[in-house]
Each structure stands twice: as structure tokens, then as C-alpha cells.
Amino acid sequence: MSKVGSITAFAAEASLWLAGAALIASAAGAHWDTPSVDVNSLIAQAWPGASPSLVSSYTSKVTASDFQVSGSIAGTVSVTIGGQKTDGTYSGAFKIKGNDGSSTMTMTLGGSKSTGDQVSLGGSDYSRTNNGKWTKAARASTGLSFPRLTAGGVTDKGVETHNGQRLHHLNLVKPPDSKSLFGDPNMATGTYTLVLWAKDDGTPAGMTVSGSWSQEATGAPAHATISLDYNFEALSGVTIEAPTT
């Protein structure tokens, strides 16, 4: 198969894991066992230079049982097969309300486009690719939630300009497990960094996940890098509905 054919095949295969790539902020597939969070303890773990009041405000907001957010997803992906690099893009939207979430994401790569949708509501997960038939399964027992994400502590690394906004760059003291970030087994073997974004008063403003992984595409080794921005655009008025299966 030609290199172009391999890239196109990779894009087609990507529809199988694309829905998992939208997991980070959407809570789709996540198991939301909310732990008791000691905000003072989190602040105590912050690195020197962190803003305790901002960390406290941010943590209390994202770990609240009624936390809700909706927004857009934008990102890039690059795939190298046989020495040929092809760049692509991601676009989509997500919602979180309490323990439930939904997301949709489209990846365009090598002339192919794949779309993945996920909904997690109550005890069920729903997913589909390329506007096909929805499948329903019991709620996954692994995944990320903001309480889990911030349980090890959050550090304020200072102010940066991100997506045209003046925001605080927050790091996690304990990096998340790759297997929790992505459900796809290939992506779960990768290495990733996660940045949280907050306004001056601690209001959650978004998150960025970036990293890389390797896999085979039509029998050839492929290396992929990814960067996804989840922009928090509304912190109220979110509704999550189950799709018709």
C-alpha cells in the first residue's frame, strides 16, 4: 500500500478510537466517584509560587457535585508513516453536568474525516462513529473526573495568554494515567501532559492535553502526536440527554 493509502487507512481506523479521544473533559465514559476533597490539603501541596486563593477557588468549583460546563474542542494531530508526515485537525463540542457528560469530535486527516459521539448518562454509556447507529453499554468503571484529576494537588504556574485570554496555567502535582485519558489501547500507551486553565478568580476556563503514541497502521509502524484544547464557554444551563438507540 502507498504511503498516502496508509495515511488514509489510519484516518479510517481512527474512527474506532476517536470517541475515546474526546473523553478528557466530556466525562463520557468516566466513572464519577466524587471523593471528599480537603482544599487546604491541596493548597499545602502546591509548589512555591502558587496562588493559594486561586487554587482554593478553582478546586472548590471543579469538585462541586453540581459542576457543569459546556464548550468547544479544537486541536491538531500529526501522523508519520514510513517517513511521511501528515497533519490533521480536530473540532468538536462537549458538555458536563454533575456525573454525566457528552461529546462529539471530528478528525480530518489525509483527506478522510471521522466523527465520534459519546454520551454518559446515569448507568449507561452511548457511542457511535460517523453518524452510525448508537450502541449502549454499562457505564465504564475507569476514566477521569475533575475530583480525581485534582485530588493530588494543583499548582499555579503563572499567567499566560491562551486562546486570546489572560489565564493562569495550572499544573497537576500528580500527572494522570494515560489509560485514564484515552480508552483506545494504542493511545493509552502514549505519554501526555495536561494543563488546566483558570481566570484570576479561579473560574475554570479550559484544559489542554498533548502528547504522542505509536501504533501500526495497515501493518506499518505509525507515530502520532496530538494536542487538544477544551475551551470552557458556559458554566450553567447544561442539559444531557440520552440518544435514541
Secondary structure, 3 states (H helix, E strand, C coil): CCHHHHHHHHHHHHCCCHHHHCHHHHCCCCCCCCCCCCHHHHHHCCCCCCCHHHHHHHHHHHCCCCCEEEEEEEEEEEEEECCEEEEEEEEEEEEEECCEEEEEEEEEECCEEEEEEEEEECCEEEEEECCCCCEEEECCCCCCCHHHHHCCCEEEEEEEEECCEEEEEEEECCCCCHHHHCCCCCHHHCEEEEEEEECCCCCEEEEEEEEEEEEEECCEEEEEEEEEEEEEEECCCCCCCCCCC
